[in-house]
Amino acid sequence: MSGEGTSESANTPEVWTVKKVLDWTIGHLKQHGCESARLDAEILLAHSRNCRRIQLYTEYDAPLTPEERATMRDLVRRRAAHEPVAYLVGFREFFGVEFDVEPGVLIPRPDTETLVLAALEAAKGLPSPRILDVCTGTACVPVAIAQNCAAAVLTAIELDNQAHQIARRNIEKHGLTDRITLLRGDLFSPLASDTSFDVITANPPYVTNEEMNTLPPDIRLHEPELALRGGVDGLDLMRRLIPEAAARLTGAGTLLLEIGSQQGDDVCRLFATTNQYEPAQVVKDLGGCTRVVWAKKKQMS
């Protein structure tokens, strides 16, 4: 697209079709280190043309308008400088639906779908499961659970004000304000003292200080450190969350935590040291990596 103008073979304006723009953008993004260059190009071009991605392939030969080309040029320039695609287009798909996102709010990831699946499994057989999601971010987890478990009654808690506002927007967007109560505060602090839940989920910050320095630039330079950094071993918040959650679980309640792929043994030990849970189990994601730790509250005799 940087070569817009007249063709060398004739003094006629060069026509930038959907296919030509896609091909050029994919090559350009690959040169700038984008590992998902084709997907990025498709999402950005569909956004520039205000169409669905599938339409790109049914309108391969359609020329872009000058306005579409200008929008696409700006988006590609910013993506080549490692701005996340989700921030550029204002949404990210998660569990089959779109969630609003904006700079300063953690972008939902496919890895976290494992947490949703585990919560749905834990809620099976309960007539009206009460589910709490802390560190809710965009509210992608409680919204996905609500859409796939009609009987669930959910609460979501977020500390950061900006993420709290985005969570509210997503809950409203998906018509779930009557089923998801959104609160703002630090972990369990906004809850009444006698409130308990059958299932608690959390995707807390778990990136180690050392790993923070090696994250891809689109994450390291743009996504919120508050939602990522977990301290020297990545487990700072979990040391608080695990024992505090026990007091918020019903007698046979379940706590589900998303973790880093190398943290399974350490997190299971954290559960064990509280003496408030049955032996914890790890759940792997579709890529075979450890992704969630599952532990049921120990029933006291």
Buried (B, 14 or more C-beta within 10 A) or exposed (E): BEEEEEEEEEEEEEEBBBBBBBEBBBEBBBEEEBEEBBBBBBBBBBBBBEBEEEBBEEBEEBBBEEEBBEBBBEBBBBBBEBBBBBBBBEBBEBBEBBBBBBBBBBBBBEBBBBBBBBBBBBBEEBEEBBBBBBBBBBBBBBBBBBBBBEEBBBBBBBBBEBBBBBBBBBBBBBEBEEBBBBBBEEBBEBBEEEEBBBBBBBBBBBBBEEBBEEEBEBBBEBBBEBBBBBBEBBBBBBBBBBBBBBEBBBEEBBBBBBBBEEBBEBBBEBBBEBEBBBEBBBBEBEEEBBBBBBBBBBEEE
